[in-house]
Amino acid sequence: MHVSSRYLTCKSFITPIWMSPAFPMLTVLSMFYYICLRRRARTASRGELMNNRRAIESNRTLPINVELVQYAKEVLDFSSHYGSENSMSYTMWNLAGTPNVYPSSGDFTQTAVFRTYGTWWEACPSARLRFTRMPPNFHSQDYVELAFEEPVYPTAIHVLETYHPGAVVRILACSANPYSQNLPAEVRWEILWSEPPIKVNSPQARRFAPSIKRINFPTNLIRLEINSSLLDYYTELDAVVLHGVRERPVLSLNTSVIDMNDLDDDEDGERDSCCMDSLNKQFSAAAFRDWTTNGYFDKLPYEYIHLSLQPYWARINDTALEYLQSRCILVQWLNLSWIGNRGTISVSAFSRFLKVCGSELVRLELSCGHFLNETCLEVIAETCLHLQELNLSSCDKLPPQAFNHVAKLCNLTRLILYRTKVEQTALLSILNFCSELQHLSLGSCVMIEDYDTIASMMGAKCKKLRTLDLWRCKNISENGIAELASGCPLLEEIDLGWCPTLQSSTGCFAKLARKLPNLQKLFLTANRSVCDSDIEELATNCTNLRQLDILGTRMVSPASLRKLLESCKDLSLLDVSFCSQIDNRVVLELNANFPNVLIKKSFTQ
């Protein structure tokens, strides 16, 4: 991604509301008032622009059914992002407010970027086995939730995509107002639009405006769900625009109806409660009919061995867990990612469920489980004695002290703590007692004070470590790298992207190459000091290398890359974006000579 920040200002594109054919014309006075504010907004700052929009929309002299056009006011939640927790570059928070980049195309720091793209993360040593019994109409891999100032009945949603579009696969609306002081008795989600991922051949910017379903409740909470598997590079989103009216429109008979992907509504628009009957329909009849792939075992209606509830995240509540409890006594793999937020699952219900169903668990996925607290981790540690894999990715609301309980899970082979608030003391305890760890993700863990101490503990205790994610760790030095390289000789994958304290001049990268001959994936993203001698060490010592990211370095020449490509016959991904010595002519030449390697070089207009 972009190494040096560029800040591009761009005009807002608030649609003149009198141009909407579906609503009455405004009065001349209101039109004149709007035009005056609109002209002022064109030269306003970002903050002033938002205030002007709010003034227009809050003008109660306008007819109640005038279409409002709102940019997202706030980003409430998301599953991953490329950026740092402490800055705005490439973060989901860039989706709030007016566009920064659109209609320009290219790789810009002021956009929202998810952590992965394509299938590269499924083709590396840290890849996890998939849950096989997944509904064919669930394609989502990531999500972001956006709050808007005023609830409306949506008439259109525009997503401004500025680079490699095509990742949005589902758009949902929520009945809960995130700015209300009162918690709703029921949180209802409705799918406005949904399609399988489709390959978009051009990386250029576009305004994505799918035809959405009309719903029977106002909303100011919109969720985008993402699938980046068909993308050639990272998708970049700049802004989301919600069009809508305050008054419920009269739905015509030809209003399009979209398959609700297991979030069906009845004719009256009332959501089915997660009672025993509806869950029986969801998880027995339909599920097993669609997912039968394993002979007679797939037809057994009462016991689950591998169960993913992630596709049903909007439906799972305390009642659902209670119903499933008797059927999950033998469950070994359980995916509860994305579920339970906004009070739909209580700590007590989760604890009861796990005490009954956790004894056989070997894999537990809890990504983005914001209902989790210390009690939940304590129950996991006391109940799931055979647990080998635990995913707490983006559980950023878990208090730091909760992670002390993870150290009791001595059989762990995989632990994902990406974007959590795990602190150094708890992590040292985990590393000390969980000596079977093979896969460890500490990306964007901002509460760790001294990564060298952590690396030293890994080198001393985690001899079986095969993959390590230290993405955006802020203070690891050559000393920590030396401890890792000496103590963890089985490492096949290491991500040191955006680690600003590492310098090639200390010999840290050369030492990695010499000590870790089994390396298959190495990300040195945004390290300007990576140089020809580092590339040559990799070419000499790491001939099994498959994926290499050296985005942003100025010190690597075409000659050293040729040597690498000649030596590493299995190399399939090479990212040289913003490498100043590697221009497009060099990329074309290397592509011609090494057609099996996908060489990535992003651009900006």
Buried (B, 14 or more C-beta within 10 A) or exposed (E): BBBEEEEBEBEBBBEEBBEBEEBEEBEEEBBEBBEEBBEEBEEBEEEEBBEBBBEBBEEEEBBEBBBBBBBBBBBBBBBBBBBBBEEBBBBBBBBBBBBBBBBBBBBBBBBBBBBBBBEBBEBBBBBBEEBEBBBEBBBBBBBBBBBBBBBBBBBBBBBBBBBBBBBBBBBBBBBBBBBEEEEEEEBBBBBBBBBEBEEBEEBBBBBBBBEBBBBBBBBBBBBBBBBBBBBBBBBBBBBBBBBBBBEBBEEEEEEEEBEBBBBBBEEEEEBBBBEEEBBBBBBBEEBBEEBEEEEEEBEEEEEBBBBBBBBBBBBBBBBBBBBBBEBBBEBBBBBBBBBBBBBBBBBEBBBBBBEBBBBBBBBBBBBBBBBBBBBBBBBBBBBBBEBBBBBBBBBBBBEBEBBBBBBBBEEBBBBBBBBBBBBBBBBBBBBEBBBBBBBBBBBBBBBBEBBBBBBBBBBBBBBEBBBBBBBBBBBBBBBBBBBBBEBBBEBBBBBBBBBEBBBBEBBBBBBBBBBBBBBBBBBBBBBBBBBBBBBBBBBBBBBBBBBBBBBBBBBBBBEBBBBBBEBBEEBBBBBBBBBEBBEEEBBEEBEEEBEEBBBBBBEBB
